[in-house]
Amino acid sequence: MSSRRPVELGFVEAVAAAWRLRSDQFPCKVGGRPAWLGEAGLPGPSELRCGACEQPCAFLLQLYAPIEGRPEAFHRSLFLFGCRRPSCYRSVGSAPGCLRVFRNQLPRKNDTYSYDPPPEDPPVEEETCVNLQLKCGAHLCRVCGCLGSKRCSRCHKAHYCSKDHQAMDWRAGHKVSCTESDEISESLDEKLLEKMAKHETQEDKIFQKFKERISLEPEQIIRYCRDGEGPIWISGENVPQETEIPNCPCGSKRVFEFQVMPQLLNHLKVDSLEESIDWGILAIYTCAENCSLGNHYTEEFIWKQDISSSV
């Protein structure tokens, strides 16, 4: 009998009720603003800036991924961010600082959530907009939902993570409605990302195998298998060696947890000019020991692989 762990697939589907995406529902979600898990040690603006252009990264997705048998990770989520500028994605492997992933976890008994499972019924007063202030009092950026230490000097109500996002929100309408409380759209604006070009000629064996593996579920955006089956590589080029996957700051090795498929690009809206951000696959590696590091948000490791130029 095979002992290999099963691969879980993730898909994008519409959510009828917005309250299902709140933090206390422990969602998996794409785009909009992050539904932060723990309130302590959130990554700040400096940690969420692109390593290439220094602009704030956009929230791409989050996965709720608790680990069975690990009390310290009864609740556990992973948060993926990426730069909006296509030019920052031209480098490959571990080099591009345009992508960041963070892990956070909490035990079942904690100061933020109920010990019991979240209710299946909607709240009495369903929220009609995203909560931009944590229970602890910290404000979140109106544009990206990350920590917002800066605020509008005119209305003193709108908070931002950076001057870049304050300027973006000003252009998006806050200049007109500065004294009002309406929130801007959760989408990251600008034109819809172009679908990745798929070449049907001169396919090499690896690319063909990749296509065959996903053909049964072509809309999959996530393949999850922590410390099990590794990524399905889209190319024979730029496959990392074990020595190229850095250890966790705690000293433990990192193991493969999940990969993001190129189909995610069809569901995102980001700031771009004439070209789209692009990747073949993103492979995410996390601490094998799942260290807690004080339950703060811990940055993990991403390997970016593109489609080979020969296919």
C-alpha positions in Angstrom: 0.0 0.0 0.0 1.3 3.4 -1.0 2.3 5.7 1.9 2.4 8.8 -0.2 0.4 11.7 1.1 -2.6 12.7 -1.1 -2.4 16.0 -3.1 -5.2 18.4 -2.3 -6.3 20.7 -5.1 -7.5 24.3 -4.6 -9.9 26.2 -6.9 -11.4 29.7 -7.0 -15.1 29.9 -6.4 -17.4 32.8 -5.6 -18.5 33.3 -2.0 -22.1 34.3 -1.6 -21.7 35.9 1.8 -18.9 38.3 2.6 -18.8 37.4 6.2 -17.4 34.0 5.2 -14.1 35.7 4.4 -13.6 37.2 7.9 -10.7 36.2 10.0 -12.9 34.3 12.5 -14.1 32.0 9.7 -10.5 30.9 8.9 -10.9 31.3 5.1 -8.8 30.4 2.1 -9.2 33.4 -0.2 -7.8 35.0 -3.3 -7.3 38.8 -3.7 -8.8 41.6 -1.8 -7.3 42.1 1.6 -5.7 39.5 3.9 -7.9 38.1 6.6 -5.1 38.1 9.2 -5.0 35.1 11.6 -3.0 36.3 14.7 -2.9 40.0 15.5 0.6 39.9 17.0 3.7 40.4 14.9 2.0 41.3 11.6 4.5 41.9 8.8 5.1 45.7 8.4 5.4 47.8 5.3 9.2 47.2 5.1 8.6 43.4 5.0 5.9 43.7 2.4 7.9 45.8 -0.1 9.2 44.4 -3.3 13.0 43.6 -3.1 13.4 44.9 -6.7 11.4 48.1 -7.0 10.7 48.9 -3.3 7.0 49.4 -4.0 4.4 47.8 -1.7 3.4 44.2 -2.6 -0.2 43.2 -3.3 -2.0 40.5 -1.4 -2.4 37.5 -3.7 -3.9 34.6 -1.6 -4.0 32.9 1.7 -4.4 29.3 2.7 -5.8 27.9 6.0 -3.5 25.0 6.6 -3.6 23.6 10.2 -1.3 20.7 11.0 -2.9 17.7 12.6 -1.3 16.5 15.9 0.4 19.9 16.4 -1.4 21.8 19.2 0.6 24.9 18.5 -0.7 24.9 14.9 -4.4 24.2 15.6 -5.0 27.3 13.5 -2.4 28.0 10.8 -2.5 30.2 7.7 -0.1 31.1 4.9 -0.2 34.5 3.2 1.2 35.2 -0.3 2.1 38.6 -1.6 3.5 39.8 -4.9 4.6 42.9 -6.6 2.3 44.6 -9.2 5.1 45.5 -11.6 5.7 42.9 -14.3 9.4 43.9 -14.8 10.2 42.7 -11.3 9.3 39.1 -12.3 11.9 38.7 -14.9 14.4 37.1 -12.5 13.9 33.5 -11.5 14.6 31.1 -8.7 15.1 32.4 -5.2 16.4 35.8 -6.5 13.1 37.7 -7.1 12.1 39.7 -4.0 8.9 40.4 -5.8 7.2 37.5 -4.0 6.8 37.1 -0.2 5.1 34.4 1.9 4.4 34.5 5.6 3.2 31.8 8.0 1.2 32.4 11.2 -0.3 29.9 13.7 -2.2 29.8 17.0 -3.2 27.1 19.5 -6.9 26.3 19.9 -7.0 28.2 23.1 -5.9 31.8 22.3 -6.9 35.4 23.0 -8.4 36.1 19.6 -10.8 33.3 18.7 -13.3 31.1 20.4 -12.3 27.6 21.5 -15.3 26.3 19.7 -15.7 26.1 15.9 -17.0 29.2 14.2 -20.9 29.3 13.8 -22.4 28.3 10.5 -25.1 31.0 10.7 -24.4 34.5 9.6 -23.8 37.2 12.3 -26.8 39.2 13.5 -25.4 42.3 11.9 -23.6 41.2 8.8 -20.6 43.4 7.9 -21.0 45.2 4.6 -17.4 46.3 4.4 -13.9 45.0 5.4 -13.0 45.7 9.0 -10.0 47.9 8.9 -9.2 47.9 12.6 -8.0 44.9 14.6 -9.4 44.0 18.0 -6.1 45.1 19.5 -6.7 48.6 18.1 -4.2 48.5 15.3 -5.4 50.1 12.0 -5.0 48.5 8.6 -4.3 50.1 5.2 -7.4 51.0 3.1 -5.7 49.8 0.0 -4.0 46.5 0.9 -5.2 45.6 4.4 -1.8 45.4 5.9 -0.6 47.4 9.0 -1.4 51.1 8.4 0.8 53.3 10.6 0.2 56.4 8.5 -3.2 58.3 8.3 -4.8 61.0 6.1 -3.9 64.4 7.6 -7.2 65.8 6.4 -9.9 63.4 7.7 -7.7 61.4 10.2 -9.8 58.4 9.5 -8.1 56.6 6.5 -5.0 54.7 7.4 -2.2 53.5 5.0 0.9 51.4 5.1 2.8 53.8 2.9 2.7 57.1 1.0 2.4 55.0 -2.2 -0.9 53.5 -1.2 -2.1 56.8 0.2 -1.5 58.4 -3.2 -3.2 55.5 -4.9 -6.2 55.8 -2.7 -6.3 59.6 -3.2 -6.4 59.1 -7.0 -9.0 56.4 -6.6 -11.5 58.7 -5.0 -10.5 59.6 -1.5 -9.7 63.1 -2.7 -13.4 63.6 -3.3 -14.8 61.6 -0.4 -12.1 62.3 2.2 -14.5 63.1 5.0 -16.7 60.1 4.2 -16.3 56.5 5.5 -16.9 54.6 2.2 -14.2 52.1 1.5 -12.6 51.6 -1.9 -13.1 48.4 -3.9 -11.2 45.3 -2.6 -9.8 44.6 -6.1 -6.3 45.8 -6.9 -7.5 47.9 -9.9 -6.1 48.4 -13.3 -6.6 46.1 -16.4 -7.3 42.4 -16.2 -4.2 40.2 -16.4 -3.7 38.6 -19.8 -3.9 34.8 -19.8 -0.5 33.1 -20.0 0.4 32.3 -23.5 0.4 28.5 -24.1 2.6 27.3 -26.9 1.4 24.1 -28.5 4.5 23.5 -30.6 7.9 22.1 -29.6 6.8 20.9 -26.3 9.5 19.2 -24.3 8.7 16.1 -22.2 8.5 17.9 -18.9 6.1 20.6 -20.2 3.9 17.9 -21.8 3.9 15.9 -18.6 2.9 19.1 -16.7 0.0 19.6 -19.1 -1.2 16.0 -18.8 -1.1 16.1 -15.0 -3.4 19.1 -14.7 -5.6 18.3 -17.7 -8.2 16.5 -15.5 -8.6 19.6 -13.4 -7.4 22.5 -15.6 -8.8 25.3 -13.3 -6.7 24.2 -10.2 -4.7 27.1 -8.7 -3.2 25.3 -5.8 -1.6 21.8 -5.3 -1.1 21.2 -1.6 1.0 18.3 -0.2 3.1 19.3 2.8 6.3 17.2 3.1 4.9 14.8 0.5 4.9 14.8 -3.3 7.0 17.7 -4.5 6.0 20.3 -7.1 5.1 19.4 -10.6 7.7 21.3 -12.5 6.7 23.1 -15.6 10.2 23.1 -17.0 13.5 21.1 -16.7 15.3 24.4 -16.2 15.7 26.3 -12.9 14.8 23.3 -10.7 16.2 24.0 -7.2 18.8 21.8 -5.6 18.3 21.0 -1.9 21.2 23.3 -1.0 19.3 26.2 -2.6 16.4 25.9 -0.2 17.5 27.9 2.8 16.9 26.7 6.4 14.3 28.4 8.6 15.7 31.1 10.9 15.1 28.5 13.7 17.8 26.3 12.0 15.4 23.6 10.7 15.2 22.6 7.1 12.3 23.7 5.0 10.0 21.3 3.2 7.7 21.7 0.2 4.2 22.6 1.3 2.3 23.8 -1.8 2.6 25.2 -5.3 0.7 28.0 -7.0 -0.3 27.3 -10.6 -0.3 29.8 -13.4 -4.1 29.6 -13.6 -4.2 32.0 -10.6 -3.2 34.8 -12.9 -6.6 34.6 -14.6 -8.3 35.6 -11.3 -6.1 38.5 -10.2 -6.2 42.2 -11.0 -3.0 44.1 -10.3 -1.5 47.4 -11.3 0.3 47.0 -14.7 1.0 49.0 -17.8 1.4 47.1 -21.0 2.4 43.6 -19.8 1.3 41.2 -17.1 3.0 39.7 -14.2 4.0 36.1 -15.0 5.2 32.8 -13.6 5.2 29.2 -14.5 4.7 27.9 -11.0 5.5 29.1 -7.5 6.8 26.5 -5.1 6.4 27.4 -1.4 8.7 25.8 1.3 8.0 26.0 5.0 9.8 25.1 8.2 9.9 21.3 8.7 9.5 21.7 12.4 6.8 24.3 12.1 8.5 26.5 14.6 6.4 29.1 16.5 8.9 31.9 16.9 6.5 33.6 19.4 3.5 33.1 17.2 4.6 36.1 15.1 4.4 36.1 11.3 7.4 34.1 10.0 8.6 34.6 6.4 9.0 31.4 4.5 10.6 30.6 1.1 9.3 30.8 -2.5 10.9 29.4 -5.6 9.7 30.8 -8.9 10.0 28.8 -12.1 9.0 30.0 -15.5 8.1 28.2 -18.7 11.2 27.3 -20.7 11.9 29.6 -23.6 12.4 26.5 -25.8 8.7 25.4 -25.6 
